[in-house]
C-alpha cells in the first residue's frame, strides 16, 4: 500500500463564535482536529456541488436533445408502422 503525502496550505478562516464552538465540540467528540473537520467538510461540499453541476448539465443536454430526438422519431414513424396493416 502506498502512502500519499499531500501538502497542506495554511489559511485563515473566520467563523462566528457559536459556530466555532460547535465545530470544536464535534471535532473533539470524533477525535479530529478543527482543521481536519473543516477540511473534510469543505471536500464533501465540493463533491456535492460538482455532482449537482453535473446533474444540471446533463438535464440541460437532455432537454437540448429532446427536439432533435422527437424530429428523428417523427422522420421514422412511417417506417416503424410499415407492415403492420
N, C-alpha and C positions, 0 to 999 in steps of 0.2 A: 504494500500500500504506500503510495507516495503522499507526502505532506506538502501542501501548497501554502507558501508564505505570501500573505497579502500585505502590502504596505498600507498602513492606516494614516490618513491625514488628520491632523488636529483641527477642529473648527470650534467656534463659539456658537452656542445655541441659546436663545433667550426663551425662557418658559416663565409663566406666571407662577407665583409661589405655591398655590394649591396643586397645580399640575406637576410641578417639580417634586413636591412632597409625595404625591400619589405614585409617580414614576419610581421614585426612590424606594417606597414601600414595596411595590410589586417586584422590582428588580431584586431587592434584598430577599424577599419571600421565595423567589425562584432561584436564588443563588447566582445572579448575574450582576455585572456592573451596570451602572446607569448607561454608560457608553454602549455596551453590548445590547441592552434593552432597546435603546433608541435606534441603533444601527439596524437591528433586526426588524424593528417596526418600520423604518424607512424602506428597507428592502421589500418587505411584504406589501407595503403601499405601492411601490413602484411596479411590482409584479401585477397587482390588481389593476392599476391604471393601464399598463401595457395590454392586459387581457381585454379590458373594456375598449381600448382603442382598436384592437384587432377585431373585436366583435362589431364595433361601429363601422369599420372599413369594409368588413365582409357584408354587412347588411346593405351598405351603400352600393357595393358591387352587385349584390343580388338584385336590388331594385333597378340598377342601371341595365342589367342584363334582361330584366323581365320583358321589356318591349321587344327586344331582339328575339328572345325565345318565343314569344307569342307570335311574332311575324313568321318565324321559321315553322312553327306548328301549323299556322294557317296556310302556309305555302304547300305543306304536305298533307293537309286534311283530305283533299280529294283522293290522293294516292292511298291513304290509310283506309278509305272506305271502298276502294275497288274490290270487286269480287264478293262483296257482302250481300249483293242483291240477288 
